[in-house]
């Protein structure tokens, strides 16, 4: 029931913006499995986690029952600087596809960090500041998270130390420069600044680094320095909580125009964007108030949901972090050099993993050349140059819209457009020059990684 | 008189967006001087201009009397894809500066071309399409105009041929890649594709090109190919007309909240952004309905308004284009290698030149290191990474706000934030590494260029 013409872009007013984050887990009957101590295999206690993470974030991490967390006024003020993000009706895309489907996307790229990552970065930095800390440490691969955290820390006058995977540091000097603009200290990882970095450099001179190594360095730096904590941009419950602002805004915008999406699509790496986008919709689904088809899209080269196993595994390659029960390819899985750096993660948010396990979410995987075809098509038709990560969702949204054309169904599709691709033009160049390849791990390769999963008694 | 709290960002509704462009010249008693034929020194006739430009654009170019031109529905539809742009109240900046001034900026960077250039690119492409042309040619330096035109042509299925100054082509491969994403053919200039390019390469093997040469190549390509015309992203009356959408939106947004700016600030290269931003405000000023202080900001390294002369000069270095009466440094003036590529132009819009000559606009110039200080400060405080060009306006807006603090005046300041700096990180890097220099041409240098101005009897 559409009562008035939907604008191209729906912007909420300031007074319509969410005042609380929504904690999806509160409505799950079967909760996600708890984090385990990697040595004792016992559930991680708040006191243990508080050595690495800020206190209030630990509380959010472990709380499976509180449905809403009030967004502190300071964070809401920061959100006003770049939010609300528009809910866009893709009229041009619909026309070009000649589909009866109605396509919407929630566009999170209109901020300098270029993605949705800022929603959680400001929250994590805020709680660090509130705790009286001097600063935070983190790792970054593609650089979106590092940029977002640098912006948040600059705003709050917190020190920000980023370990950037060395190959990214060298290949993406402009991302690094944005972080420097925001006053962050960016170190290529592995580095000589940490014990673990020194060990790795000694064992593998000339290595170009990995996300796992950068995590280990960032954690070591945090726990070995007074007044510092470690922060992470995805996977964790707290991150999904903060990212619920995406879905809450989208739902409010839809409700204003009496629109209900049939299909919700998001790319999935660690799960922060998808978990945030679907939060209030999944809440309705869990409470039996509405039904939605929800599709997670991942790269065929890093298919944790579609080809991984549901098991306890390390969150990091260095195996220093807690164990999380999730769909995983094994913590030593090294994804091929695909261009969606934000989706190159061996595991998946434990909440999304449990929802997938319960059959409440579908998952599909796509090849990167198909993804870039969709990206370029979308850029031309809708005028936004999408990030490679976001383009995974575009690919499936287009496929679903084409399916609607074939079947004549007028479905309403919502997808998450997480960010822009301005710092990914090297990938676009490869695509234009037909030098882009698709990588699909073989069954044998995946089986080999699975063998290394930690043995946890269930 | 402020009747309600001003939101951080004011977005107009679709039905509040401008339906017509405003032609500032209609309200000028003393009109800008006409373009002259470079050989006969007689006013350019429509028929002469139509060999190079689209017919309807020629009509817009020469019309000093019609106050409003209806924006065709197709262009308004395209505008809806990325407009309205937000009018932002810079609460954070005001707080940080501790100023009683109220600061607003009209942010034009939230589109893939990264700047306001798209406003005129779609209009020019539209009229080319309407005339049944196959395509358009243009030149680009920094790449913002080329990107915008590529996007517009892609949307309308027009061929787009861009001559990109060779040093930019090599230094900014990512800008080039964005244009390729939109299907544009990008050629480093000078090239072997044109007679003028061949001549220049023969005379100066290994030259890294210049904007003047690229213009000459683009014009030659247009006039020597059936079904093509040449388009230009600034300087011309038609461009200022299209860009009036910026000022019209800003004025509507202000009027909604009963706010009236005291000072309006814009960077000025060829004048497209400043001319568009001030249009409706200057209209009121010309009609005696209101008064505004208007400040044009230019680089100290390319000071056409502040240190140029008001005289007839060539619009291009190649001296093939018509003569325009404007503030100019001489068409063979080569600006130093500053990082605001969009402001490296020897002349200025004839309309803005005439307004400046009449004392209706002020002008000031700033050094690039001061500009980047302001840029970084603004990025940290307001969360938007500005383009070097835009940062000229930021610099003066901050200076004026600080002056208000000293005097205790509660002035309302509006400035144009024309674009984002994602493709300018090399410049930011130089600034961070303290390798950025300021260049100010000496009086002797400027005098030498002035000697080469064409002799036109007035």
Interface residues (C-beta under 8 A of the other chain):
Chain A: X7 X8 X9 X11 X13 X14 X78 X80 X81 X82 X92 X110 X111 X112 X114 X151 X154 X155 X173 X174 X177 X178 X180 X181 X182 X183 X376 X379 X380 X381 X382 X383 X384 X385 X420 X422 X423 X425 X426 X428 X429 X432
Chain B: X7 X8 X9 X11 X13 X14 X80 X81 X82 X92 X110 X111 X112 X114 X151 X154 X155 X173 X174 X177 X178 X180 X181 X182 X183 X376 X379 X380 X381 X382 X383 X384 X385 X420 X422 X423 X425 X426 X428 X429 X432
